[in-house]
C-alpha cells in the first residue's frame, strides 16, 4: 500500500477540525446567549478550552465569529469579554423584530400552502400549558412558532434574519416571560387562525401587539436579568457553566 503523503493527511484532518470548530461555536454561542459569561467579564480561554476539551485554535475561531455576530466583545491586548446587557441595543433589536415579522407575516399570507397552514395550526395548538408557560420549553416553542411563519415565506433570508435576532434577545425574552403574571395561552391559536384566513392586515396588527415592547419595559426586564445573572447559581440559568476569570 502506498505511503500517505502530507496532502492526504491534511485532507483527512480537515473535516474533523471543521467539525470541532462548528461544535465549539455552537456550545459557546449558547453560553453567550444565556449570559453564562457575565456582562463585562473576561472569558478565561484556557479554562474554557479545558472545559470544552478543545485546543485554543477552534476556540479562538469560534470566539472571533461570535464577536462579529454581537454575542461577545473583544478588547485588543486584553481578550474576549461577555457582552453587556444594553437596554438600547435590546430595544433596537425588538424594533427590528417588529418590522421584520410584519413583512414575514404578510408574505406568508400570500405564499403558504394550505398544507403548511394546517400543520402550523396543529403546531400552535401544542403550546405549553399555563402551568408550563414560564419554562424554557415555552420560550423555545414560541421561537419555533415564529420561525415556522418565516419558513412559510419560502425565503431563507427571512428565516436567517429572524434566527439571528432570536439568539440575541433569547435571554431577555426568557426573563420577560418569567416575570409576566400570566402567559397569553390563546395568542398562538388566534394568529394561526388569522393566517388560515390569509388576513394580512389583521395578522400584522396582532403580531405587532404581542411583540412590541416599550423602552421602559426593556429597562425593567434587564434589571431583573442582571439580578438573575449575579444572584442565581449558574446551573439555574439556561446553558450550563462557563469559563471565567
GROMACS elastic network, one bead per residue, 0.5 to 0.9 nm:
[ bonds ]
;  ai    aj funct       b0    kb
    2     5     6  0.89636   500
    4     7     6  0.81399   500
    4     8     6  0.60377   500
    4     9     6  0.66933   500
    5     8     6  0.54547   500
    5     9     6  0.64950   500
    5    10     6  0.88375   500
    6     9     6  0.51490   500
    6    10     6  0.61489   500
    6    11     6  0.86330   500
    7    10     6  0.50676   500
    7    11     6  0.61411   500
    7    12     6  0.86771   500
    8    11     6  0.51210   500
    8    12     6  0.63423   500
    8    13     6  0.89047   500
    9    12     6  0.51680   500
    9    13     6  0.65073   500
    9    14     6  0.89394   500
   10    13     6  0.52447   500
   10    14     6  0.63139   500
   11    14     6  0.54025   500
   11    15     6  0.76715   500
   12    15     6  0.67603   500
   12    16     6  0.76869   500
   13    16     6  0.53833   500
   13    17     6  0.61813   500
   13    18     6  0.85830   500
   14    17     6  0.51164   500
   14    18     6  0.59441   500
   14    19     6  0.83944   500
   15    18     6  0.50178   500
   15    19     6  0.59398   500
   15    20     6  0.84711   500
   16    19     6  0.50625   500
   16    20     6  0.61132   500
   16    21     6  0.87059   500
   17    20     6  0.50001   500
   17    21     6  0.62597   500
   17    22     6  0.86422   500
   17    58     6  0.76462   500
   18    21     6  0.52175   500
   18    22     6  0.62658   500
   18    23     6  0.86620   500
   18    58     6  0.83322   500
   19    22     6  0.51093   500
   19    23     6  0.61138   500
   19    24     6  0.85651   500
   20    23     6  0.51307   500
   20    24     6  0.60933   500
   20    25     6  0.84605   500
   20    54     6  0.77074   500
   20    58     6  0.67256   500
   21    24     6  0.51584   500
   21    25     6  0.60016   500
   21    26     6  0.86633   500
   21    54     6  0.89036   500
   21    57     6  0.83603   500
   21    59     6  0.70232   500
   21    61     6  0.70429   500
   21    62     6  0.64249   500
   22    25     6  0.50593   500
   22    26     6  0.62940   500
   22    27     6  0.87295   500
   22    58     6  0.82627   500
   22    62     6  0.76061   500
   23    26     6  0.52756   500
   23    27     6  0.63084   500
   23    28     6  0.87144   500
   24    27     6  0.51341   500
   24    28     6  0.60799   500
   24    29     6  0.83412   500
   24    52     6  0.73426   500
   24    54     6  0.78612   500
   24    58     6  0.69445   500
   24    59     6  0.64641   500
   24    62     6  0.64778   500
   25    28     6  0.53242   500
   25    29     6  0.58938   500
   25    30     6  0.85857   500
   25    58     6  0.81667   500
   25    59     6  0.75481   500
   25    61     6  0.80520   500
   25    63     6  0.73093   500
   25    65     6  0.79543   500
   25    66     6  0.77685   500
   26    29     6  0.51239   500
   26    30     6  0.62841   500
   26    31     6  0.87636   500
   26    62     6  0.83489   500
   27    30     6  0.53473   500
   27    31     6  0.64812   500
   27    32     6  0.88469   500
   27    52     6  0.83314   500
   27   239     6  0.87394   500
   28    32     6  0.61477   500
   28    33     6  0.85113   500
   28    59     6  0.86610   500
   28    62     6  0.75118   500
   28    63     6  0.76732   500
   28    66     6  0.83853   500
   28   242     6  0.85986   500
   29    32     6  0.50235   500
   29    33     6  0.59692   500
   29    34     6  0.85840   500
   29    62     6  0.84143   500
   29    63     6  0.85801   500
   29    66     6  0.69044   500
   29    71     6  0.71052   500
   29    72     6  0.88828   500
   29   167     6  0.86600   500
   30    33     6  0.50102   500
   30    34     6  0.62357   500
   30    35     6  0.84943   500
   30    36     6  0.84181   500
   30   167     6  0.85247   500
   30   238     6  0.85971   500
   30   239     6  0.61312   500
   30   240     6  0.89525   500
   31    34     6  0.53995   500
   31    35     6  0.60476   500
   31    37     6  0.66763   500
   31   238     6  0.83194   500
   31   239     6  0.55271   500
   31   240     6  0.71462   500
   31   241     6  0.77139   500
   31   242     6  0.68633   500
   32    36     6  0.59957   500
   32    37     6  0.59737   500
   32    38     6  0.85933   500
   32    66     6  0.86333   500
   32    71     6  0.58808   500
   32    72     6  0.68450   500
   32    82     6  0.70072   500
   32    83     6  0.77923   500
   32   168     6  0.89833   500
   32   239     6  0.86882   500
   33    36     6  0.78255   500
   33    37     6  0.89545   500
   33    71     6  0.68825   500
   33   167     6  0.61807   500
   33   168     6  0.63281   500
   33   169     6  0.77587   500
   33   170     6  0.63598   500
   33   171     6  0.61745   500
   33   239     6  0.82995   500
   34    37     6  0.80849   500
   34   170     6  0.71713   500
   34   171     6  0.51700   500
   34   172     6  0.87538   500
   34   237     6  0.69721   500
   34   238     6  0.59205   500
   34   239     6  0.60365   500
   34   240     6  0.88599   500
   35    38     6  0.55319   500
   35    39     6  0.72407   500
   35    82     6  0.73731   500
   35    83     6  0.81160   500
   35   171     6  0.72713   500
   35   229     6  0.70718   500
   35   237     6  0.81181   500
   35   238     6  0.86479   500
   35   239     6  0.83150   500
   36    82     6  0.83265   500
   36   229     6  0.78860   500
   36   234     6  0.69211   500
   36   237     6  0.74827   500
   36   238     6  0.82822   500
   36   239     6  0.68396   500
   36   240     6  0.70020   500
   36   241     6  0.61560   500
   36   242     6  0.55026   500
   36   243     6  0.85373   500
   37    40     6  0.82071   500
   37    41     6  0.64729   500
   37    42     6  0.80236   500
   37    43     6  0.69667   500
   37    72     6  0.86476   500
   37    81     6  0.75696   500
   37    83     6  0.78384   500
   37   241     6  0.86120   500
   37   242     6  0.62246   500
   37   243     6  0.76233   500
   37   244     6  0.70572   500
   38    41     6  0.53043   500
   38    42     6  0.84370   500
   38    81     6  0.83420   500
   38    82     6  0.54925   500
   38    83     6  0.75577   500
   38    84     6  0.80038   500
   38   226     6  0.88596   500
   38   229     6  0.69122   500
   38   230     6  0.78956   500
   38   244     6  0.85930   500
   39    42     6  0.88113   500
   39    81     6  0.75175   500
   39    83     6  0.51285   500
   39    85     6  0.65028   500
   39   226     6  0.85570   500
   39   229     6  0.88374   500
   40    73     6  0.85034   500
   40    81     6  0.55574   500
   40    82     6  0.50528   500
   40    83     6  0.59925   500
   40    84     6  0.59148   500
   41    80     6  0.85024   500
   41    81     6  0.52941   500
   41    82     6  0.52973   500
   41    83     6  0.81576   500
   41   244     6  0.71822   500
   41   245     6  0.74827   500
   42    45     6  0.89863   500
   42    78     6  0.83370   500
   42    79     6  0.70342   500
   42    80     6  0.58996   500
   42    82     6  0.65614   500
   42   244     6  0.63227   500
   42   245     6  0.60722   500
   43    46     6  0.89374   500
   43    47     6  0.85819   500
   43    48     6  0.77192   500
   43    79     6  0.73928   500
   43    80     6  0.55699   500
   43    81     6  0.53811   500
   43    82     6  0.69062   500
   43   242     6  0.83721   500
   43   243     6  0.62262   500
   43   245     6  0.63455   500
   44    47     6  0.54750   500
   44    48     6  0.61118   500
   44    49     6  0.85827   500
   44    79     6  0.85973   500
   44    80     6  0.82039   500
   44    81     6  0.89549   500
   44   242     6  0.89112   500
   44   243     6  0.54833   500
   44   245     6  0.52596   500
   45    48     6  0.50194   500
   45    49     6  0.58945   500
   45    50     6  0.84650   500
   45    56     6  0.74615   500
   45    59     6  0.77155   500
   45    60     6  0.82631   500
   45    79     6  0.85732   500
   45    80     6  0.83232   500
   45   243     6  0.71117   500
   45   244     6  0.79048   500
   46    49     6  0.51810   500
   46    50     6  0.62279   500
   46    51     6  0.86036   500
   46    55     6  0.89402   500
   46    56     6  0.75718   500
   46   243     6  0.80955   500
   47    50     6  0.51757   500
   47    51     6  0.61302   500
   47    52     6  0.86964   500
   47   242     6  0.85903   500
   47   243     6  0.52411   500
   47   244     6  0.71375   500
   47   245     6  0.85051   500
   48    52     6  0.61344   500
   48    53     6  0.82695   500
   48    54     6  0.86743   500
   48    59     6  0.83146   500
   48   242     6  0.67421   500
   48   244     6  0.74823   500
   49    52     6  0.52386   500
   49    53     6  0.57208   500
   49    54     6  0.52332   500
   49    55     6  0.60830   500
   49    56     6  0.63034   500
   49    59     6  0.66280   500
   49   243     6  0.82244   500
   50    54     6  0.65738   500
   50    55     6  0.80097   500
   50   243     6  0.88187   500
   51    54     6  0.80551   500
   51   242     6  0.81263   500
   51   243     6  0.72791   500
   52    55     6  0.88737   500
   52    59     6  0.89468   500
   54    57     6  0.82412   500
   54    58     6  0.71442   500
   54    59     6  0.70523   500
   55    58     6  0.63318   500
   55    59     6  0.66328   500
   55    60     6  0.89216   500
   56    59     6  0.50008   500
   56    60     6  0.59158   500
   56    61     6  0.85447   500
   57    60     6  0.52674   500
   57    61     6  0.62682   500
   57    62     6  0.86841   500
   58    62     6  0.60848   500
   58    63     6  0.85664   500
   59    62     6  0.51959   500
   59    63     6  0.61891   500
   59    64     6  0.86435   500
   60    63     6  0.50659   500
   60    64     6  0.60622   500
   60    65     6  0.85117   500
   61    64     6  0.52616   500
   61    65     6  0.62359   500
   61    66     6  0.86926   500
   62    65     6  0.51398   500
   62    66     6  0.62253   500
   62    67     6  0.87128   500
   63    67     6  0.62092   500
   63    68     6  0.88163   500
   63    71     6  0.88189   500
   63    72     6  0.73580   500
   63    73     6  0.88408   500
   63    74     6  0.88993   500
   63    80     6  0.75405   500
   64    67     6  0.50255   500
   64    68     6  0.65266   500
   64    69     6  0.88376   500
   64    72     6  0.85059   500
   64    73     6  0.88032   500
   64    74     6  0.82293   500
   64    80     6  0.86907   500
   65    68     6  0.52355   500
   65    69     6  0.64731   500
   65    70     6  0.88831   500
   65    71     6  0.89151   500
   66    70     6  0.61693   500
   66    71     6  0.52167   500
   66    72     6  0.58945   500
   66    73     6  0.81845   500
   67    70     6  0.51836   500
   67    71     6  0.58406   500
   67    73     6  0.53682   500
   67    74     6  0.68288   500
   67    80     6  0.84258   500
   68    71     6  0.78256   500
   68    72     6  0.83549   500
   68    73     6  0.86044   500
   69    72     6  0.80325   500
   69   164     6  0.83460   500
   69   168     6  0.89006   500
   70    73     6  0.71070   500
   70    83     6  0.77162   500
   70   168     6  0.77624   500
   71    82     6  0.76303   500
   71    83     6  0.61895   500
   71   167     6  0.88218   500
   71   168     6  0.70593   500
   72    80     6  0.68087   500
   72    81     6  0.58435   500
   72    82     6  0.51049   500
   72    84     6  0.85174   500
   73    79     6  0.85189   500
   73    80     6  0.56758   500
   73    81     6  0.51780   500
   73    82     6  0.63949   500
   73    83     6  0.57976   500
   73    84     6  0.87481   500
   74    77     6  0.88443   500
   74    78     6  0.76310   500
   74    79     6  0.56120   500
   74    81     6  0.59884   500
   74    82     6  0.88487   500
   75    78     6  0.53310   500
   75    79     6  0.55139   500
   75    80     6  0.64385   500
   75    81     6  0.77628   500
   76    79     6  0.65084   500
   76    80     6  0.87810   500
   78    81     6  0.89431   500
   81    84     6  0.89055   500
   83    86     6  0.85776   500
   85    89     6  0.81415   500
   85    90     6  0.78956   500
   85   172     6  0.87587   500
   85   222     6  0.66935   500
   85   225     6  0.83816   500
   85   226     6  0.77605   500
   86    89     6  0.53724   500
   86    90     6  0.63230   500
   86    91     6  0.86407   500
   86   219     6  0.85988   500
   86   222     6  0.78654   500
   87    90     6  0.51955   500
   87    91     6  0.60030   500
   87    92     6  0.85219   500
   87   215     6  0.74851   500
   87   216     6  0.89436   500
   87   218     6  0.62014   500
   87   219     6  0.55953   500
   87   221     6  0.89846   500
   87   222     6  0.68967   500
   88    91     6  0.50232   500
   88    92     6  0.60508   500
   88    93     6  0.85817   500
   88   215     6  0.77599   500
   88   218     6  0.86352   500
   88   219     6  0.86410   500
   89    92     6  0.51105   500
   89    93     6  0.62604   500
   89    94     6  0.87542   500
   90    93     6  0.50395   500
   90    94     6  0.62548   500
   90    95     6  0.86071   500
   90   168     6  0.81781   500
   90   169     6  0.67226   500
   90   172     6  0.81108   500
   90   215     6  0.89176   500
   90   218     6  0.73098   500
   91    94     6  0.51191   500
   91    95     6  0.61794   500
   91    96     6  0.86837   500
   91   213     6  0.75881   500
   91   214     6  0.77958   500
   91   215     6  0.60863   500
   91   218     6  0.67026   500
   91   219     6  0.88813   500
   92    95     6  0.50007   500
   92    96     6  0.62336   500
   92    97     6  0.85382   500
   93    96     6  0.50891   500
   93    97     6  0.60470   500
   93    98     6  0.87016   500
   93   165     6  0.66509   500
   93   168     6  0.80633   500
   93   169     6  0.74621   500
   94    98     6  0.62302   500
   94    99     6  0.87981   500
   94   165     6  0.83293   500
   94   169     6  0.80880   500
   94   211     6  0.75457   500
   94   212     6  0.67156   500
   94   213     6  0.70570   500
   95    98     6  0.53157   500
   95    99     6  0.66040   500
   95   100     6  0.86811   500
   95   212     6  0.71853   500
   95   213     6  0.82138   500
   96    99     6  0.52971   500
   96   100     6  0.59874   500
   96   101     6  0.84960   500
   96   165     6  0.84168   500
   97   101     6  0.58796   500
   97   102     6  0.83886   500
   97   162     6  0.73389   500
   97   165     6  0.70409   500
   97   166     6  0.86536   500
   97   211     6  0.78857   500
   97   212     6  0.84875   500
   98   101     6  0.53667   500
   98   102     6  0.61980   500
   98   103     6  0.88120   500
   98   207     6  0.78570   500
   98   208     6  0.60336   500
   98   211     6  0.63556   500
   98   212     6  0.63485   500
   99   102     6  0.52819   500
   99   103     6  0.65010   500
   99   104     6  0.87591   500
   99   208     6  0.84232   500
  100   103     6  0.53019   500
  100   104     6  0.62087   500
  100   105     6  0.87295   500
  100   158     6  0.79069   500
  100   161     6  0.83750   500
  100   162     6  0.76063   500
  101   105     6  0.59586   500
  101   106     6  0.84674   500
  101   146     6  0.81428   500
  101   149     6  0.87639   500
  101   150     6  0.79108   500
  101   158     6  0.88534   500
  101   162     6  0.79942   500
  101   204     6  0.78494   500
  101   207     6  0.75975   500
  101   208     6  0.81957   500
  101   211     6  0.89957   500
  102   105     6  0.52490   500
  102   106     6  0.62484   500
  102   107     6  0.86648   500
  102   200     6  0.88714   500
  102   203     6  0.81094   500
  102   204     6  0.51040   500
  102   205     6  0.81396   500
  102   207     6  0.72626   500
  102   208     6  0.72385   500
  103   106     6  0.53111   500
  103   107     6  0.62665   500
  103   108     6  0.85885   500
  103   204     6  0.81141   500
  104   107     6  0.52551   500
  104   108     6  0.60242   500
  104   109     6  0.86503   500
  104   149     6  0.71037   500
  104   150     6  0.56777   500
  104   151     6  0.88823   500
  104   152     6  0.85001   500
  104   153     6  0.65346   500
  104   158     6  0.70079   500
  104   159     6  0.89819   500
  105   109     6  0.61794   500
  105   110     6  0.88113   500
  105   149     6  0.66446   500
  105   150     6  0.73437   500
  105   152     6  0.87458   500
  105   153     6  0.79420   500
  105   195     6  0.81093   500
  105   200     6  0.68485   500
  105   203     6  0.67273   500
  105   204     6  0.63596   500
  105   207     6  0.84631   500
  106   109     6  0.52598   500
  106   110     6  0.67809   500
  106   153     6  0.86959   500
  106   198     6  0.85072   500
  106   199     6  0.84318   500
  106   200     6  0.50138   500
  106   201     6  0.75727   500
  106   203     6  0.76058   500
  106   204     6  0.69128   500
  107   110     6  0.51810   500
  107   111     6  0.61451   500
  107   112     6  0.81966   500
  107   150     6  0.86748   500
  107   152     6  0.80851   500
  107   153     6  0.55152   500
  107   154     6  0.89490   500
  107   200     6  0.82224   500
  108   111     6  0.50942   500
  108   112     6  0.52461   500
  108   113     6  0.89983   500
  108   149     6  0.64447   500
  108   150     6  0.70503   500
  108   151     6  0.80795   500
  108   152     6  0.51665   500
  108   154     6  0.80981   500
  108   195     6  0.79687   500
  108   198     6  0.83697   500
  108   200     6  0.85634   500
  109   112     6  0.61159   500
  109   152     6  0.83724   500
  109   153     6  0.81515   500
  109   195     6  0.60204   500
  109   196     6  0.79712   500
  109   197     6  0.82701   500
  109   199     6  0.69854   500
  109   200     6  0.59499   500
  109   203     6  0.85968   500
  110   113     6  0.87930   500
  110   153     6  0.79908   500
  110   198     6  0.71114   500
  110   200     6  0.83195   500
  111   152     6  0.66393   500
  111   153     6  0.57960   500
  111   154     6  0.73607   500
  112   115     6  0.81400   500
  112   116     6  0.61053   500
  112   117     6  0.65388   500
  112   149     6  0.86736   500
  112   151     6  0.87661   500
  112   153     6  0.65319   500
  112   154     6  0.79920   500
  112   195     6  0.89804   500
  113   116     6  0.51364   500
  113   117     6  0.63349   500
  113   118     6  0.86703   500
  113   152     6  0.78393   500
  114   117     6  0.50945   500
  114   118     6  0.61410   500
  114   119     6  0.86457   500
  114   196     6  0.78383   500
  115   118     6  0.51178   500
  115   119     6  0.62244   500
  115   120     6  0.85109   500
  116   119     6  0.51465   500
  116   120     6  0.59963   500
  116   121     6  0.86216   500
  116   152     6  0.71441   500
  117   121     6  0.61680   500
  117   122     6  0.86342   500
  117   152     6  0.83921   500
  117   192     6  0.76413   500
  117   193     6  0.88701   500
  117   195     6  0.72025   500
  117   196     6  0.60193   500
  118   121     6  0.52488   500
  118   122     6  0.63752   500
  118   123     6  0.87574   500
  118   192     6  0.88913   500
  118   196     6  0.77238   500
  119   122     6  0.50872   500
  119   123     6  0.62318   500
  119   124     6  0.86759   500
  120   123     6  0.50250   500
  120   124     6  0.61614   500
  120   125     6  0.87511   500
  120   145     6  0.80214   500
  120   148     6  0.72495   500
  120   149     6  0.79903   500
  120   192     6  0.68640   500
  121   125     6  0.64165   500
  121   188     6  0.84958   500
  121   189     6  0.67701   500
  121   191     6  0.88823   500
  121   192     6  0.52775   500
  121   193     6  0.70816   500
  121   195     6  0.88600   500
  121   196     6  0.81608   500
  122   125     6  0.52750   500
  122   126     6  0.69679   500
  122   189     6  0.89331   500
  122   192     6  0.89034   500
  123   126     6  0.53711   500
  123   127     6  0.74362   500
  123   145     6  0.76569   500
  124   127     6  0.58284   500
  124   141     6  0.89496   500
  124   145     6  0.69857   500
  124   188     6  0.55085   500
  124   189     6  0.55822   500
  124   191     6  0.88146   500
  124   192     6  0.67887   500
  125   128     6  0.88245   500
  125   188     6  0.76033   500
  125   189     6  0.63270   500
  126   129     6  0.83818   500
  126   141     6  0.87161   500
  127   133     6  0.84566   500
  127   138     6  0.71284   500
  127   141     6  0.67117   500
  127   142     6  0.78536   500
  127   185     6  0.76242   500
  127   188     6  0.76681   500
  127   189     6  0.89218   500
  128   131     6  0.79075   500
  128   132     6  0.56018   500
  128   133     6  0.58497   500
  128   135     6  0.86686   500
  128   137     6  0.76498   500
  128   138     6  0.57186   500
  128   141     6  0.77557   500
  128   185     6  0.83710   500
  129   132     6  0.52280   500
  129   133     6  0.59285   500
  129   138     6  0.86275   500
  129   185     6  0.74381   500
  130   134     6  0.81567   500
  130   182     6  0.76322   500
  130   183     6  0.66210   500
  130   184     6  0.84324   500
  130   185     6  0.67572   500
  131   134     6  0.76154   500
  131   135     6  0.88013   500
  132   135     6  0.55927   500
  132   136     6  0.88743   500
  132   137     6  0.79872   500
  132   138     6  0.68144   500
  133   136     6  0.85576   500
  133   137     6  0.82496   500
  133   138     6  0.55017   500
  133   139     6  0.81763   500
  133   177     6  0.79701   500
  133   178     6  0.82404   500
  133   182     6  0.77426   500
  133   183     6  0.58700   500
  133   184     6  0.88025   500
  133   185     6  0.82315   500
  134   137     6  0.82218   500
  134   138     6  0.63420   500
  134   139     6  0.76450   500
  134   174     6  0.79379   500
  134   175     6  0.89769   500
  134   177     6  0.57488   500
  134   179     6  0.82416   500
  134   180     6  0.83550   500
  134   182     6  0.83486   500
  134   183     6  0.74574   500
  135   138     6  0.52274   500
  135   139     6  0.68012   500
  135   140     6  0.89070   500
  135   174     6  0.81210   500
  135   177     6  0.82878   500
  135   178     6  0.74616   500
  136   139     6  0.51604   500
  136   140     6  0.62818   500
  136   141     6  0.86244   500
  136   174     6  0.68220   500
  136   238     6  0.75404   500
  137   140     6  0.50277   500
  137   141     6  0.60710   500
  137   142     6  0.85745   500
  138   141     6  0.50713   500
  138   142     6  0.62319   500
  138   143     6  0.87247   500
  138   177     6  0.88186   500
  139   142     6  0.50245   500
  139   143     6  0.62177   500
  139   144     6  0.86245   500
  139   170     6  0.83346   500
  139   173     6  0.75638   500
  139   174     6  0.64507   500
  139   177     6  0.76138   500
  140   143     6  0.50727   500
  140   144     6  0.61817   500
  140   145     6  0.85121   500
  141   144     6  0.51271   500
  141   145     6  0.60627   500
  141   146     6  0.88565   500
  142   146     6  0.65038   500
  142   147     6  0.86701   500
  142   188     6  0.84418   500
  143   146     6  0.54301   500
  143   147     6  0.62295   500
  143   148     6  0.86990   500
  143   163     6  0.85270   500
  143   166     6  0.71047   500
  143   170     6  0.89040   500
  144   148     6  0.60316   500
  144   149     6  0.86982   500
  145   148     6  0.53331   500
  145   149     6  0.67516   500
  145   188     6  0.79186   500
  146   149     6  0.51771   500
  146   150     6  0.64776   500
  146   151     6  0.88498   500
  146   162     6  0.84100   500
  147   151     6  0.62171   500
  147   152     6  0.87393   500
  147   159     6  0.63708   500
  147   162     6  0.70907   500
  147   163     6  0.73949   500
  148   151     6  0.50183   500
  148   152     6  0.64198   500
  148   159     6  0.85696   500
  149   152     6  0.52018   500
  149   153     6  0.71163   500
  149   159     6  0.88616   500
  150   153     6  0.55246   500
  150   154     6  0.75842   500
  150   155     6  0.76021   500
  150   156     6  0.81841   500
  150   158     6  0.61159   500
  150   159     6  0.53521   500
  150   162     6  0.77585   500
  151   154     6  0.54889   500
  151   155     6  0.67979   500
  151   156     6  0.70686   500
  151   158     6  0.78271   500
  151   159     6  0.61619   500
  152   155     6  0.78903   500
  153   156     6  0.81528   500
  153   158     6  0.77963   500
  153   159     6  0.87111   500
  154   158     6  0.86153   500
  154   159     6  0.88785   500
  155   158     6  0.57521   500
  155   159     6  0.70180   500
  156   159     6  0.51298   500
  156   160     6  0.62156   500
  156   161     6  0.87211   500
  157   161     6  0.61104   500
  157   162     6  0.85484   500
  158   161     6  0.52206   500
  158   162     6  0.61793   500
  158   163     6  0.85571   500
  159   162     6  0.52669   500
  159   163     6  0.60878   500
  159   164     6  0.86294   500
  160   163     6  0.51684   500
  160   164     6  0.62612   500
  160   165     6  0.88643   500
  161   164     6  0.51552   500
  161   165     6  0.64304   500
  161   166     6  0.86725   500
  162   165     6  0.51942   500
  162   166     6  0.60443   500
  162   167     6  0.86486   500
  163   166     6  0.50610   500
  163   167     6  0.62646   500
  163   168     6  0.88257   500
  164   167     6  0.53817   500
  164   168     6  0.65779   500
  165   168     6  0.52130   500
  165   169     6  0.63513   500
  165   170     6  0.83160   500
  166   169     6  0.54034   500
  166   170     6  0.55901   500
  166   173     6  0.88328   500
  167   170     6  0.51084   500
  167   171     6  0.81583   500
  168   171     6  0.76473   500
  168   172     6  0.85304   500
  169   172     6  0.53241   500
  169   173     6  0.60374   500
  169   174     6  0.85852   500
  170   173     6  0.52262   500
  170   174     6  0.62046   500
  170   175     6  0.88023   500
  171   174     6  0.50462   500
  171   175     6  0.63447   500
  171   176     6  0.85714   500
  171   225     6  0.79442   500
  171   238     6  0.84551   500
  172   175     6  0.51457   500
  172   176     6  0.60043   500
  172   177     6  0.85463   500
  172   218     6  0.82615   500
  172   221     6  0.68112   500
  172   222     6  0.68735   500
  172   225     6  0.68515   500
  173   177     6  0.59705   500
  173   178     6  0.85257   500
  173   221     6  0.85987   500
  174   177     6  0.52477   500
  174   178     6  0.63214   500
  174   179     6  0.88037   500
  175   178     6  0.51964   500
  175   179     6  0.62581   500
  175   180     6  0.88224   500
  175   221     6  0.65825   500
  175   222     6  0.81523   500
  175   224     6  0.71572   500
  175   225     6  0.60146   500
  175   228     6  0.83814   500
  176   179     6  0.53782   500
  176   180     6  0.64312   500
  176   218     6  0.84411   500
  176   221     6  0.58495   500
  176   222     6  0.87542   500
  176   224     6  0.86053   500
  176   225     6  0.85560   500
  177   180     6  0.55364   500
  177   181     6  0.87341   500
  177   182     6  0.85191   500
  177   183     6  0.75197   500
  178   181     6  0.80242   500
  178   182     6  0.87853   500
  179   182     6  0.86457   500
  179   221     6  0.80571   500
  179   224     6  0.83392   500
  180   183     6  0.70675   500
  182   185     6  0.85721   500
  183   186     6  0.88218   500
  184   187     6  0.57855   500
  184   188     6  0.84111   500
  185   188     6  0.71866   500
  185   189     6  0.82414   500
  186   189     6  0.55586   500
  186   190     6  0.60430   500
  186   191     6  0.87463   500
  187   190     6  0.50497   500
  187   191     6  0.62292   500
  187   192     6  0.85733   500
  187   206     6  0.85280   500
  187   207     6  0.89514   500
  187   210     6  0.80791   500
  188   191     6  0.53175   500
  188   192     6  0.61203   500
  188   193     6  0.86907   500
  189   193     6  0.61423   500
  189   194     6  0.86115   500
  190   193     6  0.53503   500
  190   194     6  0.63825   500
  190   195     6  0.87750   500
  190   206     6  0.85867   500
  191   194     6  0.50436   500
  191   195     6  0.61855   500
  191   196     6  0.86815   500
  191   202     6  0.87104   500
  191   203     6  0.62376   500
  191   206     6  0.70033   500
  191   207     6  0.75447   500
  192   195     6  0.50953   500
  192   196     6  0.63458   500
  192   197     6  0.88800   500
  192   203     6  0.87323   500
  193   197     6  0.64992   500
  193   198     6  0.86966   500
  194   197     6  0.51163   500
  194   198     6  0.62750   500
  194   199     6  0.58170   500
  194   200     6  0.79878   500
  194   202     6  0.69332   500
  194   203     6  0.59087   500
  195   199     6  0.62514   500
  195   200     6  0.74084   500
  195   202     6  0.88573   500
  195   203     6  0.65914   500
  196   199     6  0.78965   500
  197   200     6  0.86294   500
  198   201     6  0.89372   500
  198   202     6  0.88994   500
  198   203     6  0.81059   500
  199   202     6  0.55338   500
  199   203     6  0.61075   500
  199   204     6  0.86725   500
  200   203     6  0.50809   500
  200   204     6  0.60604   500
  200   205     6  0.85683   500
  201   204     6  0.52243   500
  201   205     6  0.61785   500
  201   206     6  0.85731   500
  202   205     6  0.51760   500
  202   206     6  0.60654   500
  202   207     6  0.86210   500
  203   206     6  0.51789   500
  203   207     6  0.61764   500
  203   208     6  0.85032   500
  204   207     6  0.52852   500
  204   208     6  0.60367   500
  204   209     6  0.86893   500
  205   208     6  0.51071   500
  205   209     6  0.63296   500
  205   210     6  0.88667   500
  206   209     6  0.53283   500
  206   210     6  0.65327   500
  206   211     6  0.88303   500
  207   210     6  0.51722   500
  207   211     6  0.60149   500
  207   212     6  0.83187   500
  208   211     6  0.53283   500
  208   212     6  0.57276   500
  209   212     6  0.58768   500
  209   213     6  0.87343   500
  210   213     6  0.84554   500
  213   216     6  0.82754   500
  213   217     6  0.63571   500
  213   218     6  0.68790   500
  214   217     6  0.52450   500
  214   218     6  0.66043   500
  214   219     6  0.89136   500
  215   218     6  0.51909   500
  215   219     6  0.63419   500
  215   220     6  0.88229   500
  216   219     6  0.51313   500
  216   220     6  0.63857   500
  216   221     6  0.87250   500
  217   220     6  0.52131   500
  217   221     6  0.62242   500
  217   222     6  0.86836   500
  218   222     6  0.60953   500
  218   223     6  0.86001   500
  219   222     6  0.51725   500
  219   223     6  0.63289   500
  219   224     6  0.88018   500
  220   223     6  0.50952   500
  220   224     6  0.63908   500
  220   225     6  0.85957   500
  221   224     6  0.51107   500
  221   225     6  0.60599   500
  221   226     6  0.87020   500
  222   226     6  0.60574   500
  222   227     6  0.85030   500
  223   226     6  0.53168   500
  223   227     6  0.64300   500
  223   228     6  0.87864   500
  224   227     6  0.51759   500
  224   228     6  0.63010   500
  224   229     6  0.87968   500
  225   229     6  0.62154   500
  225   230     6  0.87582   500
  226   229     6  0.50510   500
  226   230     6  0.62592   500
  226   231     6  0.83023   500
  227   230     6  0.53863   500
  227   231     6  0.56099   500
  227   232     6  0.76779   500
  228   231     6  0.54270   500
  228   232     6  0.52926   500
  228   233     6  0.86603   500
  228   237     6  0.79146   500
  229   232     6  0.59733   500
  229   233     6  0.80608   500
  229   234     6  0.75835   500
  229   237     6  0.75212   500
  230   233     6  0.79211   500
  230   234     6  0.86071   500
  231   234     6  0.89202   500
  232   235     6  0.81843   500
  232   236     6  0.64349   500
  232   237     6  0.73297   500
  233   236     6  0.55476   500
  233   237     6  0.72881   500
  234   237     6  0.54617   500
  234   238     6  0.83956   500
  234   239     6  0.84884   500
  234   240     6  0.65569   500
  234   241     6  0.58639   500
  234   242     6  0.83176   500
  235   238     6  0.73927   500
  235   239     6  0.76121   500
  235   240     6  0.53196   500
  235   241     6  0.63483   500
  236   239     6  0.85330   500
  236   240     6  0.78664   500
  237   240     6  0.68595   500
  237   241     6  0.86982   500
  239   242     6  0.87973   500
